[in-house]
Amino acid sequence: MIKYLIRRFLWLVPVFFTVALVTFVLMHAAPGGPWDTDPMMRKVDPRTEAVLNRRYGLDKPLWQQFLDYVWNAAQGKLGPSYRLRGRQVEDVLRERFPTTAKLGLLALAMAIVVGLPLGVIAALRQNTWVDYFSLFFATVGTAVPSFVLGIFLIIIFASWLHWVTVLESDWSSFKPWILPAVVLGVGTAAYIARLSRSSMLEVIRQDYVRTARAKGLSERAIILQHMLQNALIPVVTILGPALANLITGSFIIETLFRVPGMGRLYVTAINQRDYSMIMGTTLFYAVIIALTNLGVDITYGFLDPRIKASE
């Protein structure tokens, strides 16, 4: 297992380098520059723009800009933000990440609490109303875009019922987190429900389950000791990527509900062509995805001894 972890960590180096290179190339290939979206810059003398380019290193050749950025990023220095004057990108991300992580964890918790029991019960009660409801929820939850569901819930709970506020929310309390977490987690809950149902149905048909029943074990013991442990393995494998997707894919939800997290910051940085913020946030997201996938592999090895033995 230790050798496996070392190999995985070494593979992260070319992955991060590739992510940085692709982001850098696409960012600079787009028309315009970091000052084009600032209406004040169009009235400033070109010499002032040249001073700003020199200040942020934009007057250097592109290859040198990229190598300088990679070298500084390897030391944890993501550079100054072009728009948030006087702020370093790593400091801004350090402030915004807890908000995005909290939203992602709440969405994942909701998805597990709703999707896992629904899928397991649907498999145990196959061809009943519970099973049909599970299939309906899995289909609708996967098909409906999150922003459509978000707008629908805002109309109901904010405009009609006035239970929540969207424009001005106190994020120190729990109430404003409910709607964004639900909207963000519905798709994952639907996927978990469908996956746990199909996995449970496959386990139910296994010979060792029939053997356990033949030995006279109670149905509760069979479900808890034999079915769930094996049926949960596919579900556990998607929890890490699911959490990474919830954290890195919350741009629209954070913007829609005005959540002060990384997703909203990322959208703003793209609109304002804040190069350093775009690069830093993209690399940060890449780190999150890589580490969560690594954590899933480790957890998978503990759940399935055959994998641990093969490593």
C-alpha positions in Angstrom: 0.0 0.0 0.0 2.9 2.4 0.8 4.5 1.9 -2.6 1.1 2.4 -4.2 0.6 5.7 -2.4 4.1 6.9 -3.4 3.4 6.1 -7.1 0.1 7.9 -6.9 1.7 11.0 -5.3 4.4 11.0 -8.0 1.8 10.9 -10.7 0.3 14.1 -9.3 3.3 16.1 -10.5 2.7 15.7 -14.2 -1.1 16.0 -13.7 -0.8 19.4 -12.0 1.7 20.6 -14.6 -0.6 19.6 -17.4 -3.6 21.3 -15.7 -1.5 24.5 -15.3 -0.3 24.4 -18.9 -3.7 23.8 -20.5 -5.3 26.6 -18.3 -2.5 29.0 -19.1 -2.7 28.4 -22.9 -6.5 28.6 -23.0 -6.5 31.7 -20.8 -4.1 33.6 -23.0 -5.6 32.3 -26.2 -8.9 34.0 -25.4 -9.3 37.5 -27.0 -8.7 40.5 -24.9 -6.6 41.0 -21.8 -6.9 41.4 -18.0 -7.6 45.2 -18.3 -10.2 45.0 -21.1 -13.1 44.3 -18.8 -12.4 47.3 -16.6 -14.2 50.3 -18.0 -11.8 52.7 -16.3 -8.8 51.2 -18.0 -10.2 52.3 -21.4 -9.8 55.9 -20.3 -6.2 55.5 -18.9 -3.1 56.4 -20.9 -1.4 53.4 -22.5 1.7 54.1 -20.5 -0.3 53.4 -17.3 -1.4 50.0 -18.8 2.3 49.3 -19.6 3.2 50.0 -16.0 0.5 47.6 -14.8 1.7 44.9 -17.2 5.3 45.3 -15.9 4.0 45.2 -12.3 2.3 41.9 -12.8 4.9 40.4 -15.1 2.6 40.5 -18.2 5.3 42.2 -20.3 7.5 39.0 -20.2 7.3 36.3 -22.9 4.5 33.8 -22.4 6.9 30.9 -21.8 8.7 32.9 -19.1 5.4 33.9 -17.5 4.4 30.2 -17.3 7.7 28.9 -15.9 7.7 31.7 -13.3 4.2 30.9 -12.3 4.9 27.1 -12.0 8.0 27.8 -9.9 6.1 30.1 -7.5 3.1 27.8 -7.4 5.4 24.9 -6.3 6.4 27.1 -3.3 2.7 27.9 -2.5 2.8 31.4 -4.0 -0.1 31.9 -6.4 0.6 35.6 -7.1 -1.4 38.8 -6.5 -4.9 39.2 -7.7 -5.4 41.7 -10.5 -8.8 42.8 -9.3 -8.6 42.4 -5.5 -5.7 44.9 -5.2 -3.3 44.1 -2.4 -4.5 40.6 -2.0 -2.6 37.4 -2.7 -4.6 34.6 -4.4 -3.6 32.0 -1.8 -5.0 34.2 1.0 -8.3 34.7 -0.9 -8.7 31.0 -1.6 -7.9 30.2 2.1 -10.8 32.5 3.1 -13.3 31.3 0.5 -12.6 27.5 0.6 -14.2 26.8 4.0 -17.5 28.2 2.7 -17.4 26.1 -0.5 -16.3 23.0 1.5 -19.2 23.5 4.0 -21.7 23.7 1.1 -20.2 20.6 -0.6 -20.2 18.6 2.7 -23.8 19.6 3.5 -24.9 18.6 0.0 -23.1 15.3 0.2 -24.6 14.6 3.6 -28.0 15.3 2.3 -27.4 13.1 -0.7 -26.3 10.2 1.5 -29.1 10.5 4.0 -31.7 10.6 1.2 -30.2 8.5 -1.5 -28.7 5.5 0.3 -31.7 4.4 2.4 -34.0 5.0 -0.5 -31.9 2.8 -2.8 -31.5 0.0 -0.2 -35.1 -0.1 0.8 -36.2 0.0 -2.9 -34.0 -3.1 -3.5 -35.4 -4.9 -0.5 -39.0 -3.9 -1.5 -38.6 -4.5 -5.3 -41.7 -3.8 -7.4 -43.5 -1.9 -4.7 -44.4 1.7 -4.5 -41.1 2.4 -2.7 -39.2 0.9 -5.6 -41.2 2.9 -8.1 -40.7 6.1 -6.2 -36.9 5.5 -6.0 -36.7 5.0 -9.8 -38.8 8.1 -10.3 -36.6 10.2 -8.0 -33.4 8.8 -9.6 -34.6 9.7 -13.1 -36.0 13.2 -12.3 -33.1 14.1 -10.0 -30.5 13.2 -12.6 -32.4 14.8 -15.5 -33.4 18.2 -14.0 -30.5 20.7 -14.1 -29.5 22.1 -10.7 -30.0 25.7 -11.8 -33.6 25.0 -12.9 -34.3 23.4 -9.5 -32.6 26.3 -7.8 -34.7 28.9 -9.5 -37.9 26.9 -8.8 -37.1 26.6 -5.1 -36.2 30.3 -4.9 -39.6 31.2 -6.4 -41.4 29.0 -3.9 -39.5 29.5 -0.7 -38.1 33.1 -1.2 -40.7 34.8 -3.3 -44.0 33.1 -2.3 -43.5 31.8 1.2 -40.7 34.3 2.3 -39.1 31.6 4.4 -35.6 32.4 3.2 -33.8 35.4 1.7 -31.4 35.1 -1.2 -30.0 38.6 -1.8 -29.0 39.3 1.8 -28.3 36.2 3.9 -26.5 35.7 7.2 -24.2 32.8 6.4 -23.2 32.4 10.0 -26.6 30.8 10.7 -27.7 27.4 9.3 -30.9 28.5 7.5 -29.4 30.1 4.4 -27.5 26.9 3.7 -30.5 24.7 3.3 -31.7 25.6 -0.2 -28.2 25.6 -1.8 -27.3 22.3 -0.2 -30.5 20.7 -1.3 -30.2 22.0 -4.9 -26.6 21.0 -5.1 -27.1 17.5 -3.6 -30.3 16.4 -5.4 -28.4 15.1 -8.4 -25.9 13.2 -6.3 -28.7 11.8 -4.1 -30.5 10.5 -7.2 -27.3 8.8 -8.4 -26.6 7.3 -5.0 -30.2 5.9 -4.9 -29.9 4.3 -8.3 -26.4 2.9 -7.6 -27.2 1.5 -4.2 -30.4 -0.1 -5.5 -28.7 -1.9 -8.4 -25.8 -2.9 -6.1 -28.1 -4.2 -3.5 -30.1 -6.2 -6.0 -26.9 -7.8 -7.3 -25.9 -8.8 -3.8 -29.3 -10.2 -2.9 -28.9 -12.8 -5.7 -25.5 -14.0 -4.5 -25.0 -17.6 -3.2 -23.6 -16.5 0.2 -26.9 -14.7 0.9 -28.9 -17.8 0.2 -26.5 -19.8 2.3 -26.9 -17.4 5.2 -30.7 -17.8 5.0 -30.3 -21.5 4.9 -28.3 -21.4 8.1 -31.2 -19.7 9.8 -29.8 -16.2 10.3 -32.3 -13.5 10.8 -33.1 -11.2 7.9 -31.7 -8.2 9.9 -28.4 -10.0 10.4 -28.2 -11.0 6.8 -28.8 -7.4 5.6 -26.4 -5.8 8.0 -23.6 -8.3 8.1 -23.7 -9.7 4.5 -25.6 -7.5 2.1 -24.7 -3.9 3.1 -21.0 -4.3 3.4 -20.6 -5.6 -0.1 -23.4 -3.5 -1.6 -21.8 -0.3 -0.2 -18.4 -0.8 -2.0 -19.6 0.8 -5.3 -21.3 3.6 -3.4 -18.2 4.4 -1.4 -16.0 4.6 -4.5 -18.1 7.4 -5.9 -18.3 9.5 -2.6 -14.8 11.0 -3.1 -15.4 12.0 -6.7 -18.9 13.1 -5.7 -17.6 15.4 -3.0 -15.0 16.8 -5.4 -17.7 17.4 -8.0 -19.9 19.1 -5.5 -17.1 21.4 -4.4 -15.7 22.1 -7.8 -19.0 22.2 -9.6 -20.9 24.7 -7.4 -20.2 27.7 -9.6 -23.8 28.2 -10.7 -25.3 27.4 -7.3 -23.0 29.8 -5.5 -23.8 32.5 -8.0 -27.5 31.8 -7.9 -27.8 31.9 -4.1 -25.0 34.5 -3.7 -22.9 32.1 -1.6 -19.5 33.8 -0.8 -17.5 30.8 -1.8 -14.8 29.8 -4.4 -17.3 29.0 -7.1 -18.7 32.5 -7.2 -15.1 33.9 -6.9 -14.1 31.7 -9.9 -16.9 33.0 -12.1 -16.1 36.6 -11.2 -12.4 36.0 -12.0 -13.2 34.6 -15.4 -15.5 37.5 -16.2 -12.9 40.0 -15.1 -9.9 38.1 -16.7 -8.1 37.9 -13.4 -5.3 35.6 -14.7 -3.7 34.8 -11.4 -7.0 34.1 -9.7 -8.1 31.8 -12.6 -4.9 29.8 -12.5 -4.8 29.6 -8.7 -8.4 28.4 -8.4 -8.0 25.9 -11.2 -5.0 24.4 -9.6 -6.7 24.3 -6.2 -9.6 22.5 -7.7 -7.2 20.0 -9.3 -5.6 19.3 -5.9 -9.0 18.7 -4.4 -10.0 16.2 -7.1 -6.7 14.4 -7.0 -6.7 14.0 -3.2 -10.3 12.9 -3.0 -9.7 10.2 -5.6 -6.6 9.0 -3.7 -8.7 8.9 -0.5 -11.3 6.8 -2.3 -8.7 4.3 -3.5 -7.4 3.9 0.1 -10.9 3.4 1.5 -11.7 0.9 -1.2 -8.7 -1.1 -0.2 -9.9 -1.3 3.4 -13.4 -2.3 2.3 -12.3 -5.0 -0.2 -9.4 -7.1 1.1 -8.8 -8.5 -2.4 -7.7 -5.1 -3.6 -5.3 -4.7 -0.6 -3.8 -8.0 -1.3 -3.2 -7.2 -5.0 -1.4 -4.0 -4.1 
